Amino acid sequence: MPRAGYEVVYYVSRVLGALLTAMSLAAGAAPAGDVVAPPAPALTLRQAVGQHVVFAYDGLRPPRGLRRRIARGEVAGVILFARNVRSSRQVRAAMRGLQAIRRPPGLRAPLIVMADQEGGPVRRIPGAPERAAADVRTVARARADGRVAARTLRGAGVNLDLAPVADVARPGAALERERRTYGRSEDRVSRLAVAFAGGLRDGGVLAAAKHFPGFGAATVNTDAAPARIGMPLATLRGVDERPFAHLVAAGVQAVMLGTAVYPALDALPAALSQRWIEGELRGRLGFGGVTISDDLATPAVARFGSPARRAVLAVRAGIDLPLVVSSYSAGARVADGLLDAARDGTLDADALHAAALRVLALREQLSPGG
């Protein structure tokens, strides 16, 4: 079948599905007392692919190409870095402009606007929390830091924080040197990470816990080099995954997977591993929210092909939002790669659509701005 034919078949199948759902509801098919969800939007294949792409860009003004994609309903959101920020007011105006772009029916939920606002040395938006995770000693302080982080982010139009860091540090850990972890005790990390996420929620910002299944034993940051964590599976589950289990139980709706390799379960990096994503995070921990990869344009995953190819591998393994954050054009190549993979069957179209609806459900809960 020609490539264009796949999009026609895909779109028609979604329209028919929505019509059947509406007919079922009109006939009163739902059991008494059940809460009936609204019919799922009938997405084109390009729109379904777009719900898996978060775009980065250079400079202070979002590019025209990004605005056009948003207008077509082919963007899940954007990610901000220091290169995009002159002031909170400037970022807020730019994000309000993006959120105001009219989108097709079913795709008008707020765009995801994400940034790393951990506190201390990792803050993309100027302002609080100035305290690093390593300096937090109490649940009350952690929750207060989450609240002030939310205030800072909301003031810049950001609605999802790539935090808290839920990694349990070991001696010599890269993240401990960077003062980004709450400590070496899984109980302590669990309490403080849950409190920070709760503070974000108090302030109207969603949390994305990171870096599952736990990056606290790595002596090098995967932004700089590949990392291999040789802990036994029992240790990974009993120590490193424990804060994530508590965060999932507390209702966190997004989890970032790291790009380190954990040979106790798989030879693939966690963000490319179905065993870690579907088996451990979703199966064992019961996580039903949105999965996000750490940056796939880093040396840690360079051996797996181009960034677009890595994004395809990540989505096939169960990642909802594969991040490639070097540039807008890199994000465009990711979108093209995912579209080609869906057309040729490398990615299952139904699974792609189901994951797109999961992203849209997250978007429905977001604030459109500060």
C-alpha positions as CSV (number, residue, x, y, z in Angstrom):
1,M,0.0,0.0,0.0
2,P,1.3,3.5,-0.8
3,R,2.5,5.5,2.3
4,A,-0.4,7.9,2.0
5,G,-2.8,5.0,2.1
6,Y,-1.7,4.1,5.6
7,E,-2.7,7.5,6.9
8,V,-6.1,7.3,5.2
9,V,-6.8,3.8,6.7
10,Y,-5.5,4.9,10.1
11,Y,-7.7,8.0,10.1
12,V,-10.8,6.2,9.0
13,S,-10.4,3.5,11.6
14,R,-10.2,6.2,14.3
15,V,-13.3,8.0,13.0
16,L,-15.2,4.7,13.0
17,G,-14.0,3.9,16.5
18,A,-15.2,7.3,17.8
19,L,-18.6,6.9,16.0
20,L,-19.1,3.4,17.5
21,T,-18.3,4.8,20.9
22,A,-20.8,7.6,20.5
23,M,-23.5,5.1,19.3
24,S,-22.8,2.8,22.2
25,L,-23.3,5.7,24.7
26,A,-26.4,6.9,22.9
27,A,-27.9,3.4,23.3
28,G,-27.2,3.4,27.0
29,A,-24.6,0.6,26.8
30,A,-22.7,1.6,29.9
31,P,-23.7,-0.1,33.2
32,A,-25.6,2.0,35.7
33,G,-23.3,4.0,37.9
34,D,-20.3,3.8,35.7
35,V,-18.4,7.0,34.8
36,V,-18.3,7.2,31.1
37,A,-15.2,8.8,29.5
38,P,-15.8,11.1,26.5
39,P,-15.0,9.5,23.1
40,A,-11.4,9.5,22.2
41,P,-10.4,12.0,19.5
42,A,-10.0,10.6,15.9
43,L,-6.3,11.4,15.3
44,T,-4.6,11.3,12.0
45,L,-1.4,9.3,12.0
46,R,0.7,12.5,11.9
47,Q,-1.3,13.8,15.0
48,A,-0.8,10.5,16.8
49,V,2.9,10.7,16.1
50,G,3.0,14.3,17.2
51,Q,1.8,13.4,20.7
52,H,5.1,11.6,21.2
53,V,7.3,14.6,20.3
54,V,8.4,17.4,22.6
55,F,10.3,20.1,20.8
56,A,13.3,22.0,21.9
57,Y,14.5,25.2,20.1
58,D,17.2,27.8,20.1
59,G,16.9,31.4,21.2
60,L,14.1,33.3,22.8
61,R,11.4,33.0,20.1
62,P,9.8,29.7,19.1
63,P,10.3,29.0,15.4
64,R,7.5,29.4,12.9
65,G,7.8,25.7,12.0
66,L,6.9,24.8,15.6
67,R,3.9,27.1,15.5
68,R,2.7,25.5,12.3
69,R,3.0,22.0,13.8
70,I,1.0,23.1,16.9
71,A,-1.7,24.5,14.7
72,R,-2.0,21.1,13.0
73,G,-2.2,19.3,16.3
74,E,1.2,17.5,15.8
75,V,3.0,18.6,19.0
76,A,2.9,17.2,22.5
77,G,4.8,20.1,24.0
78,V,8.1,22.0,24.4
79,I,11.1,21.7,26.7
80,L,12.9,24.8,27.9
81,F,16.6,25.4,28.6
82,A,18.7,28.4,29.6
83,R,19.2,29.2,25.9
84,N,15.5,30.1,25.8
85,V,15.3,32.3,28.9
86,R,16.1,35.9,29.3
87,S,13.5,36.4,32.1
88,S,10.4,34.7,33.5
89,R,8.2,37.4,31.9
90,Q,9.7,36.8,28.5
91,V,9.3,33.0,28.7
92,R,5.8,33.4,29.9
93,A,4.8,35.6,27.0
94,A,6.3,33.1,24.5
95,M,4.5,30.1,26.1
96,R,1.2,32.0,26.2
97,G,1.6,32.6,22.5
98,L,2.1,28.9,21.9
99,Q,-0.8,27.9,24.1
100,A,-3.1,30.4,22.3
101,I,-2.6,28.8,18.9
102,R,-5.8,27.3,17.7
103,R,-5.6,23.5,17.3
104,P,-8.0,20.9,15.8
105,P,-10.9,19.5,17.9
106,G,-9.7,16.9,20.4
107,L,-6.2,18.4,20.5
108,R,-6.9,21.7,22.4
109,A,-5.6,20.5,25.8
110,P,-2.7,22.6,27.1
111,L,0.6,21.9,25.6
112,I,3.2,20.3,27.9
113,V,5.8,22.9,28.8
114,M,8.6,21.2,30.7
115,A,11.8,22.2,32.3
116,D,14.4,20.9,34.8
117,Q,13.8,22.9,38.0
118,E,15.3,20.6,40.6
119,G,16.7,23.3,42.8
120,G,20.3,24.4,43.5
121,P,22.6,23.9,40.4
122,V,19.8,22.7,38.1
123,R,17.3,25.5,37.5
124,R,16.3,26.5,33.9
125,I,14.1,29.3,35.1
126,P,15.6,32.1,37.3
127,G,14.5,31.9,40.9
128,A,13.6,29.4,43.5
129,P,14.3,26.8,44.8
130,E,17.9,27.9,45.4
131,R,18.5,25.0,47.8
132,A,20.0,21.9,46.3
133,A,18.5,18.5,47.0
134,A,21.6,17.6,49.0
135,D,20.9,20.4,51.5
136,V,17.3,19.3,52.2
137,R,16.9,17.6,55.5
138,T,13.1,17.5,56.3
139,V,9.9,16.6,54.5
140,A,8.6,20.1,55.3
141,R,11.5,21.7,53.5
142,A,11.2,19.4,50.5
143,R,7.5,20.2,50.2
144,A,8.2,23.9,50.6
145,D,10.8,23.6,47.8
146,G,8.3,21.9,45.6
147,R,5.8,24.8,46.2
148,V,8.3,27.5,45.4
149,A,9.5,25.6,42.3
150,A,5.9,25.5,41.2
151,R,5.5,29.2,41.8
152,T,8.7,29.9,39.7
153,L,7.6,27.6,36.9
154,R,4.0,28.9,36.8
155,G,5.3,32.4,36.5
156,A,7.1,31.3,33.3
157,G,4.3,29.3,31.9
158,V,5.9,25.9,32.7
159,N,3.5,23.2,33.8
160,L,5.6,20.1,34.1
161,D,8.8,19.9,36.2
162,L,11.4,17.3,35.3
163,A,11.9,16.6,39.0
164,P,12.3,15.3,41.7
165,V,15.5,13.4,41.4
166,A,14.6,10.1,43.1
167,D,18.0,8.4,42.7
168,V,19.6,6.8,45.8
169,A,23.2,7.9,45.9
170,R,26.2,5.6,46.5
171,P,29.8,6.7,47.4
172,G,31.4,8.3,44.3
173,A,28.0,8.9,42.6
174,A,28.1,11.6,39.9
175,L,24.7,13.0,41.0
176,E,26.0,13.2,44.6
177,R,29.0,15.3,43.4
178,E,26.5,17.5,41.6
179,R,24.5,17.8,44.8
180,R,21.4,16.6,43.0
181,T,20.3,13.7,45.2
182,Y,18.5,13.6,48.6
183,G,20.9,11.1,50.0
184,R,22.1,7.5,50.3
185,S,19.0,6.1,52.2
186,E,16.2,4.8,50.1
187,D,13.7,5.8,52.9
188,R,15.0,9.3,53.1
189,V,15.0,9.8,49.3
190,S,11.5,8.3,49.1
191,R,10.1,10.7,51.8
192,L,11.7,13.9,50.4
193,A,11.0,13.1,46.7
194,V,7.3,12.4,47.5
195,A,7.2,15.7,49.4
196,F,8.8,17.7,46.6
197,A,6.3,16.2,44.1
198,G,3.5,17.0,46.5
199,G,4.7,20.6,46.7
200,L,4.7,20.9,43.0
201,R,1.1,19.6,42.9
202,D,0.1,22.1,45.5
203,G,1.3,24.8,43.2
204,G,-0.4,23.5,40.1
205,V,2.6,21.9,38.4
206,L,3.0,18.2,37.6
207,A,6.1,16.2,38.5
208,A,8.2,13.8,36.4
209,A,10.3,11.7,38.7
210,K,13.7,10.7,37.5
211,H,15.8,8.6,36.6
212,F,14.1,5.2,36.7
213,P,15.2,2.6,37.7
214,G,17.7,4.6,39.7
215,F,20.9,6.4,38.6
216,G,22.5,6.8,42.1
217,A,25.3,4.2,41.6
218,A,26.7,5.7,38.4
219,T,30.0,7.5,38.7
220,V,29.6,9.3,35.4
221,N,26.7,11.4,34.0
222,T,25.1,9.9,30.9
223,D,25.2,13.3,29.3
224,A,28.9,12.8,29.1
225,A,29.5,9.1,28.6
226,P,27.8,5.7,28.7
227,A,27.1,4.3,32.2
228,R,26.8,0.7,33.3
229,I,25.3,-0.1,36.7
230,G,26.1,-3.6,37.8
231,M,23.9,-3.9,40.8
232,P,22.1,-7.1,41.4
233,L,18.4,-7.0,40.5
234,A,17.4,-7.6,44.1
235,T,19.3,-4.4,45.1
236,L,17.9,-2.4,42.2
237,R,14.4,-3.4,43.2
238,G,14.9,-3.2,47.0
239,V,16.8,0.1,47.0
240,D,16.9,2.0,43.7
241,E,13.3,1.4,42.6
242,R,11.9,2.0,46.1
243,P,11.5,5.8,45.8
244,F,9.8,5.4,42.5
245,A,7.4,2.9,44.0
246,H,6.5,5.4,46.6
247,L,6.1,8.2,44.0
248,V,3.8,6.0,41.9
249,A,1.7,5.2,45.0
250,A,1.5,8.9,45.7
251,G,0.1,9.6,42.3
252,V,3.0,10.9,40.2
253,Q,1.9,11.0,36.6
254,A,5.2,11.1,34.7
255,V,8.4,9.2,35.1
256,M,11.7,9.8,33.2
257,L,13.8,6.7,32.4
258,G,17.6,7.0,32.3
259,T,19.9,5.9,29.6
260,A,22.3,3.8,31.8
261,V,22.6,0.1,31.2
262,Y,21.5,-2.3,34.0
263,P,22.7,-5.8,32.9
264,A,21.0,-7.5,35.8
265,L,17.8,-7.2,33.7
266,D,18.7,-6.1,30.2
267,A,21.7,-5.3,28.0
268,L,19.9,-2.3,26.6
269,P,19.8,1.2,28.2
270,A,16.7,1.5,30.4
271,A,15.0,4.1,28.1
272,L,15.3,1.6,25.2
273,S,14.3,-1.5,27.2
274,Q,10.8,-3.0,27.2
275,R,11.9,-5.1,30.2
276,W,12.5,-2.0,32.3
277,I,9.6,0.1,30.9
278,E,6.8,-2.4,30.5
279,G,8.0,-5.1,32.8
280,E,9.3,-3.2,35.9
281,L,7.8,0.3,35.8
282,R,4.4,-0.6,34.4
283,G,4.1,-4.2,35.4
284,R,5.8,-4.5,38.7
285,L,5.3,-1.0,40.0
286,G,1.8,-0.5,38.4
287,F,2.6,2.9,36.8
288,G,-0.1,4.0,34.4
289,G,1.1,7.4,33.5
290,V,3.4,9.0,30.9
291,T,7.0,7.7,30.4
292,I,9.7,10.1,29.3
293,S,13.2,9.3,28.2
294,D,16.3,11.2,29.2
295,D,18.0,13.0,26.4
296,L,18.6,10.5,23.5
297,A,21.2,12.7,21.8
298,T,23.9,12.0,24.2
299,P,27.0,9.7,24.1
300,A,25.3,7.2,26.4
301,V,23.2,5.9,23.5
302,A,25.3,6.9,20.5
303,R,25.8,3.3,19.4
304,F,22.1,2.9,18.6
305,G,22.1,5.0,15.5
306,S,20.8,8.4,14.8
307,P,18.8,10.3,17.4
308,A,15.7,9.7,15.3
309,R,16.4,5.9,15.3
310,R,16.9,6.0,19.0
311,A,13.6,7.6,19.4
312,V,11.9,4.9,17.4
313,L,13.6,2.2,19.6
314,A,12.5,4.1,22.7
315,V,8.8,4.3,21.6
316,R,8.8,0.7,20.5
317,A,10.0,-0.2,24.0
318,G,7.3,1.8,25.7
319,I,8.5,5.4,26.0
320,D,5.7,7.9,25.4
321,L,7.9,11.0,25.0
322,P,11.4,10.3,23.6
323,L,13.4,13.5,24.2
324,V,15.9,14.7,21.7
325,V,16.7,18.2,22.9
326,S,19.6,19.5,20.8
327,S,17.5,21.6,18.4
328,Y,14.1,22.1,16.7
329,S,15.4,20.4,13.6
330,A,16.4,17.4,15.6
331,G,12.8,17.2,16.9
332,A,11.5,17.4,13.4
333,R,13.7,14.5,12.4
334,V,12.3,12.5,15.3
335,A,8.8,13.2,14.2
336,D,9.7,12.1,10.6
337,G,11.4,9.0,11.9
338,L,8.4,8.0,14.0
339,L,6.1,8.6,11.1
340,D,8.1,6.4,8.8
341,A,8.3,3.7,11.4
342,A,4.5,3.8,11.9
343,R,4.0,3.6,8.1
344,D,6.3,0.6,7.6
345,G,5.1,-1.3,10.6
346,T,8.2,-0.9,12.8
347,L,5.9,0.8,15.2
348,D,2.4,-0.7,15.8
349,A,-0.1,2.0,14.8
350,D,-2.7,0.9,17.5
351,A,0.0,1.0,20.3
352,L,1.1,4.4,19.0
353,H,-2.4,5.7,19.2
354,A,-3.0,4.3,22.6
355,A,0.1,6.0,23.9
356,A,-0.9,9.2,22.2
357,L,-4.2,9.2,24.2
358,R,-2.2,8.7,27.4
359,V,-0.2,11.8,26.6
360,L,-3.4,13.7,25.8
361,A,-4.9,12.6,29.1
362,L,-1.9,14.1,30.9
363,R,-2.2,17.3,28.9
364,E,-5.9,17.6,30.0
365,Q,-4.6,17.9,33.6
366,L,-2.1,20.7,32.9
367,S,-2.4,24.4,33.4
368,P,-2.2,26.4,30.2
369,G,0.0,29.0,31.7
370,G,1.1,30.9,34.8
